[in-house]
Amino acid sequence: MKKLVVKVNLHDDRDRSKAMQVVSGFGGIGSLSMDSKDNKLTVSGDFDPVKVVNKLRKSWHTEIVSVGAAKEDDGKKDDQVANLVKAYEAYYSSPVTYYCVPPEETPNCVIC
């Protein structure tokens, strides 16, 4: 997991949405957030930061603020998700129903 923070020179909302769309097209992006006040784009996940920055630089002036390993939440988020899944399964448990269908008996037909 990597975390990339870049400062992108964006002029309006259209540029912001285009930049977000360009970055979200890469594989392995876990989360993407934009700070409109500082024009900082934060990308985290399992991706190649060089490719992301090169793609952004083709359209906008881009400065790298930081690149590094993403901080782990010590599994707290995974535990919360697991607890939610267990609660959902407990609340919406569907009983398993088995049906026994006897084989059909064919009557003795005689055609005269």
Z-matrix of the N, CA and C atoms (Angstrom, degrees):
N
C 1 1.457
C 2 1.528 1 108.58
N 3 1.321 2 114.37 1 128.38
C 4 1.457 3 120.67 2 179.19
C 5 1.517 4 109.41 3 -120.83
N 6 1.318 5 114.91 4 157.66
C 7 1.453 6 120.91 5 176.20
C 8 1.519 7 107.57 6 -129.57
N 9 1.328 8 115.75 7 127.87
C 10 1.451 9 122.65 8 -178.90
C 11 1.518 10 108.18 9 -123.02
N 12 1.333 11 116.20 10 128.68
C 13 1.459 12 121.73 11 175.45
C 14 1.521 13 106.89 12 -120.46
N 15 1.342 14 116.75 13 120.70
C 16 1.466 15 121.35 14 179.46
C 17 1.521 16 109.16 15 -126.97
N 18 1.315 17 115.15 16 148.37
C 19 1.450 18 121.17 17 174.84
C 20 1.525 19 106.49 18 -101.34
N 21 1.324 20 115.91 19 118.22
C 22 1.454 21 121.83 20 -176.02
C 23 1.522 22 108.31 21 -113.71
N 24 1.326 23 116.71 22 131.00
C 25 1.465 24 121.76 23 -179.65
C 26 1.532 25 108.79 24 -81.54
N 27 1.329 26 116.12 25 92.43
C 28 1.461 27 122.69 26 -178.54
C 29 1.520 28 109.24 27 -110.31
N 30 1.330 29 115.96 28 139.87
C 31 1.456 30 120.15 29 -174.04
C 32 1.526 31 113.97 30 -96.26
N 33 1.328 32 117.30 31 -36.26
C 34 1.466 33 119.30 32 -175.63
C 35 1.530 34 110.23 33 -145.54
N 36 1.328 35 115.41 34 -177.87
C 37 1.461 36 120.91 35 -177.67
C 38 1.527 37 111.71 36 -65.38
N 39 1.302 38 116.74 37 -31.53
C 40 1.468 39 120.38 38 179.58
C 41 1.533 40 110.22 39 -64.14
N 42 1.323 41 116.74 40 -43.95
C 43 1.460 42 120.13 41 176.95
C 44 1.525 43 111.28 42 -64.27
N 45 1.317 44 116.88 43 -38.73
C 46 1.464 45 120.13 44 178.61
C 47 1.525 46 111.14 45 -61.59
N 48 1.326 47 116.13 46 -46.18
C 49 1.462 48 118.76 47 -179.06
C 50 1.527 49 111.10 48 -67.72
N 51 1.335 50 117.87 49 -35.50
C 52 1.464 51 120.36 50 177.06
C 53 1.520 52 111.32 51 -65.04
N 54 1.327 53 117.19 52 -42.48
C 55 1.457 54 121.09 53 179.08
C 56 1.523 55 110.58 54 -63.54
N 57 1.305 56 117.02 55 -43.20
C 58 1.462 57 120.78 56 178.34
C 59 1.528 58 109.97 57 -63.02
N 60 1.320 59 117.40 58 -40.58
C 61 1.454 60 121.51 59 -179.47
C 62 1.525 61 110.95 60 -66.69
N 63 1.330 62 117.10 61 -40.95
C 64 1.467 63 121.26 62 179.53
C 65 1.526 64 110.01 63 -62.46
N 66 1.320 65 117.40 64 -46.25
C 67 1.461 66 120.96 65 -177.04
C 68 1.528 67 111.14 66 -70.85
N 69 1.315 68 117.48 67 -36.87
C 70 1.465 69 119.54 68 -178.46
C 71 1.524 70 111.97 69 -69.35
N 72 1.326 71 117.98 70 -15.31
C 73 1.454 72 121.01 71 178.47
C 74 1.520 73 113.97 72 -73.78
N 75 1.324 74 118.06 73 -15.43
C 76 1.460 75 121.34 74 179.07
C 77 1.520 76 109.98 75 -76.18
N 78 1.329 77 115.84 76 147.80
C 79 1.456 78 120.93 77 177.54
C 80 1.513 79 111.17 78 -77.61
N 81 1.310 80 117.05 79 145.28
C 82 1.457 81 121.72 80 175.74
C 83 1.511 82 115.02 81 89.40
N 84 1.335 83 118.09 82 4.65
C 85 1.459 84 120.63 83 179.22
C 86 1.525 85 108.43 84 -75.20
N 87 1.328 86 116.58 85 121.33
C 88 1.459 87 120.90 86 -179.76
C 89 1.517 88 112.17 87 -88.48
N 90 1.326 89 116.59 88 -49.27
C 91 1.465 90 120.21 89 178.14
C 92 1.513 91 108.96 90 -144.99
N 93 1.322 92 114.42 91 155.00
C 94 1.452 93 121.89 92 -175.39
C 95 1.515 94 107.55 93 -143.87
N 96 1.330 95 116.83 94 126.52
C 97 1.459 96 119.57 95 178.95
C 98 1.519 97 109.45 96 -141.26
N 99 1.332 98 115.02 97 151.66
C 100 1.456 99 121.23 98 -176.85
C 101 1.511 100 108.69 99 -127.81
N 102 1.320 101 116.50 100 127.84
C 103 1.452 102 121.87 101 174.15
C 104 1.523 103 106.75 102 -98.18
N 105 1.322 104 116.88 103 104.77
C 106 1.461 105 121.55 104 -174.19
C 107 1.520 106 112.69 105 -67.73
N 108 1.311 107 117.09 106 -30.42
C 109 1.458 108 120.34 107 -177.21
C 110 1.533 109 110.86 108 -67.53
N 111 1.333 110 116.21 109 -45.78
C 112 1.459 111 120.90 110 -177.91
C 113 1.527 112 113.25 111 -98.22
N 114 1.338 113 117.43 112 -1.63
C 115 1.467 114 123.18 113 -176.13
C 116 1.529 115 111.47 114 55.56
N 117 1.336 116 116.23 115 41.41
C 118 1.460 117 121.05 116 178.39
C 119 1.524 118 109.21 117 -105.76
N 120 1.309 119 114.74 118 132.16
C 121 1.455 120 122.52 119 178.45
C 122 1.517 121 107.92 120 -108.59
N 123 1.329 122 116.91 121 124.52
C 124 1.458 123 122.08 122 -179.10
C 125 1.516 124 108.67 123 -112.23
N 126 1.326 125 115.64 124 123.50
C 127 1.460 126 122.06 125 -178.63
C 128 1.517 127 107.72 126 -123.26
N 129 1.325 128 117.36 127 132.53
C 130 1.457 129 120.30 128 175.85
C 131 1.516 130 109.54 129 -135.94
N 132 1.310 131 115.02 130 150.97
C 133 1.453 132 121.13 131 -178.71
C 134 1.513 133 110.38 132 145.34
N 135 1.315 134 115.58 133 -163.80
C 136 1.461 135 121.82 134 179.20
C 137 1.531 136 107.63 135 -104.95
N 138 1.321 137 117.44 136 89.51
C 139 1.456 138 123.42 137 -173.92
C 140 1.524 139 109.27 138 -145.45
N 141 1.344 140 116.42 139 173.56
C 142 1.459 141 121.91 140 177.65
C 143 1.527 142 108.64 141 -98.56
N 144 1.342 143 119.15 142 109.72
C 145 1.463 144 121.33 143 -176.97
C 146 1.532 145 113.32 144 -62.91
N 147 1.328 146 117.38 145 -30.75
C 148 1.457 147 120.51 146 -179.18
C 149 1.527 148 110.70 147 -64.25
N 150 1.324 149 116.31 148 -43.27
C 151 1.468 150 120.09 149 179.47
C 152 1.521 151 111.29 150 -64.42
N 153 1.328 152 116.14 151 -40.35
C 154 1.469 153 120.21 152 -179.41
C 155 1.528 154 110.29 153 -64.12
N 156 1.321 155 117.35 154 -46.58
C 157 1.462 156 121.31 155 -178.73
C 158 1.522 157 110.51 156 -65.72
N 159 1.340 158 117.76 157 -41.82
C 160 1.465 159 120.39 158 178.77
C 161 1.520 160 111.59 159 -62.03
N 162 1.312 161 117.18 160 -39.85
C 163 1.469 162 120.77 161 179.44
C 164 1.528 163 110.64 162 -66.12
N 165 1.334 164 117.21 163 -40.60
C 166 1.460 165 120.48 164 178.21
C 167 1.527 166 111.49 165 -67.71
N 168 1.327 167 117.18 166 -37.08
C 169 1.466 168 120.73 167 -178.49
C 170 1.518 169 112.73 168 -68.93
N 171 1.310 170 118.42 169 -19.00
C 172 1.463 171 120.44 170 177.47
C 173 1.522 172 111.53 171 -66.89
N 174 1.342 173 116.91 172 -27.09
C 175 1.467 174 120.09 173 -176.13
C 176 1.525 175 114.11 174 -115.68
N 177 1.338 176 118.31 175 -27.92
C 178 1.449 177 121.14 176 -175.19
C 179 1.525 178 110.50 177 -137.63
N 180 1.329 179 115.40 178 156.40
C 181 1.470 180 120.56 179 173.17
C 182 1.521 181 107.74 180 -70.70
N 183 1.327 182 116.71 181 122.53
C 184 1.459 183 121.86 182 -173.05
C 185 1.518 184 110.46 183 -128.98
N 186 1.329 185 116.25 184 131.84
C 187 1.459 186 122.68 185 175.72
C 188 1.519 187 109.00 186 -119.58
N 189 1.320 188 115.83 187 134.49
C 190 1.466 189 119.95 188 178.29
C 191 1.522 190 108.59 189 -81.91
N 192 1.325 191 116.76 190 123.57
C 193 1.458 192 121.95 191 177.58
C 194 1.526 193 109.59 192 -89.45
N 195 1.333 194 116.60 193 -50.42
C 196 1.466 195 119.94 194 178.40
C 197 1.520 196 110.54 195 -157.75
N 198 1.323 197 114.69 196 149.85
C 199 1.462 198 123.12 197 173.88
C 200 1.512 199 106.48 198 -136.52
N 201 1.313 200 116.41 199 132.73
C 202 1.458 201 118.44 200 179.43
C 203 1.506 202 111.59 201 -175.96
N 204 1.307 203 114.79 202 -174.45
C 205 1.450 204 121.21 203 178.53
C 206 1.527 205 109.51 204 -75.87
N 207 1.319 206 115.52 205 140.04
C 208 1.463 207 120.02 206 178.30
C 209 1.515 208 109.48 207 -75.14
N 210 1.311 209 116.67 208 144.30
C 211 1.459 210 121.24 209 178.48
C 212 1.512 211 109.11 210 -75.03
N 213 1.299 212 115.66 211 136.06
C 214 1.454 213 121.32 212 177.54
C 215 1.529 214 109.00 213 -87.42
N 216 1.308 215 116.15 214 149.65
C 217 1.461 216 121.60 215 180.00
C 218 1.524 217 111.66 216 -91.54
N 219 1.313 218 117.01 217 20.05
C 220 1.465 219 122.91 218 -179.03
C 221 1.523 220 111.76 219 57.39
N 222 1.311 221 117.18 220 29.86
C 223 1.453 222 121.02 221 177.15
C 224 1.508 223 114.36 222 76.49
N 225 1.320 224 119.11 223 6.14
C 226 1.460 225 121.09 224 -178.64
C 227 1.523 226 110.68 225 -64.25
N 228 1.320 227 116.36 226 -40.38
C 229 1.459 228 119.55 227 -178.82
C 230 1.527 229 110.03 228 -67.85
N 231 1.334 230 117.53 229 -39.88
C 232 1.453 231 120.87 230 178.46
C 233 1.523 232 110.67 231 -63.93
N 234 1.331 233 116.92 232 -38.70
C 235 1.458 234 120.40 233 178.33
C 236 1.524 235 110.91 234 -65.50
N 237 1.322 236 116.60 235 -40.11
C 238 1.461 237 120.03 236 178.81
C 239 1.522 238 110.71 237 -63.90
N 240 1.322 239 116.59 238 -42.37
C 241 1.462 240 120.48 239 179.18
C 242 1.520 241 110.21 240 -64.84
N 243 1.328 242 117.00 241 -42.56
C 244 1.461 243 120.72 242 179.31
C 245 1.528 244 110.48 243 -62.50
N 246 1.331 245 117.30 244 -40.60
C 247 1.462 246 120.39 245 178.37
C 248 1.519 247 111.46 246 -65.33
N 249 1.318 248 116.83 247 -39.61
C 250 1.465 249 119.90 248 177.84
C 251 1.523 250 111.59 249 -64.93
N 252 1.315 251 116.38 250 -40.19
C 253 1.466 252 120.16 251 179.43
C 254 1.525 253 110.07 252 -64.89
N 255 1.324 254 116.85 253 -42.92
C 256 1.464 255 120.17 254 179.15
C 257 1.528 256 110.92 255 -63.63
N 258 1.331 257 117.02 256 -41.94
C 259 1.468 258 120.38 257 179.43
C 260 1.524 259 110.43 258 -64.90
N 261 1.324 260 116.86 259 -40.08
C 262 1.467 261 120.59 260 179.28
C 263 1.524 262 110.57 261 -64.24
N 264 1.337 263 115.95 262 -45.13
C 265 1.459 264 119.58 263 -179.76
C 266 1.527 265 111.50 264 -65.24
N 267 1.327 266 117.22 265 -35.82
C 268 1.460 267 120.06 266 178.85
C 269 1.522 268 111.12 267 -69.22
N 270 1.322 269 116.98 268 -37.86
C 271 1.454 270 120.50 269 -177.55
C 272 1.519 271 111.78 270 -76.15
N 273 1.323 272 116.24 271 -41.16
C 274 1.458 273 120.56 272 -177.25
C 275 1.518 274 111.96 273 -106.52
N 276 1.314 275 116.63 274 43.20
C 277 1.458 276 118.55 275 -179.41
C 278 1.525 277 109.36 276 -72.34
N 279 1.294 278 115.63 277 131.88
C 280 1.457 279 119.89 278 179.00
C 281 1.523 280 108.24 279 -107.52
N 282 1.319 281 116.81 280 127.40
C 283 1.464 282 118.96 281 -179.13
C 284 1.534 283 110.02 282 -70.42
N 285 1.294 284 114.57 283 148.04
C 286 1.456 285 120.70 284 177.58
C 287 1.518 286 107.49 285 -86.68
N 288 1.299 287 116.34 286 127.31
C 289 1.456 288 121.51 287 -177.68
C 290 1.519 289 108.89 288 -115.58
N 291 1.322 290 115.90 289 130.41
C 292 1.451 291 121.72 290 178.20
C 293 1.520 292 108.49 291 -110.88
N 294 1.296 293 115.60 292 138.83
C 295 1.456 294 120.95 293 178.15
C 296 1.527 295 108.66 294 -118.41
N 297 1.334 296 115.72 295 133.16
C 298 1.458 297 120.81 296 174.44
C 299 1.520 298 107.09 297 -107.14
N 300 1.291 299 115.47 298 119.76
C 301 1.462 300 120.22 299 179.32
C 302 1.522 301 107.03 300 -110.14
N 303 1.344 302 116.36 301 117.42
C 304 1.471 303 118.18 302 179.83
C 305 1.532 304 109.09 303 -69.85
N 306 1.313 305 115.50 304 147.17
C 307 1.464 306 117.77 305 178.39
C 308 1.525 307 110.04 306 -64.28
N 309 1.299 308 115.20 307 142.55
C 310 1.472 309 119.16 308 -178.50
C 311 1.519 310 109.64 309 -74.85
N 312 1.293 311 113.74 310 138.12
C 313 1.463 312 118.90 311 178.14
C 314 1.515 313 107.64 312 -95.60
N 315 1.290 314 115.91 313 131.76
C 316 1.465 315 119.46 314 178.34
C 317 1.520 316 107.88 315 -92.88
N 318 1.311 317 116.74 316 127.39
C 319 1.486 318 118.27 317 179.24
C 320 1.534 319 108.99 318 -70.89
N 321 1.328 320 112.50 319 152.23
C 322 1.465 321 117.83 320 178.54
C 323 1.519 322 108.22 321 -72.01
N 324 1.275 323 116.71 322 111.85
C 325 1.467 324 121.49 323 -179.44
C 326 1.524 325 108.33 324 -106.39
N 327 1.264 326 112.77 325 131.94
C 328 1.453 327 118.42 326 176.77
C 329 1.517 328 107.33 327 -123.68
N 330 1.308 329 115.48 328 122.61
C 331 1.454 330 119.49 329 178.89
C 332 1.510 331 107.55 330 -100.19
N 333 1.322 332 116.52 331 121.37
C 334 1.465 333 120.51 332 -178.58
C 335 1.506 334 109.90 333 -99.97
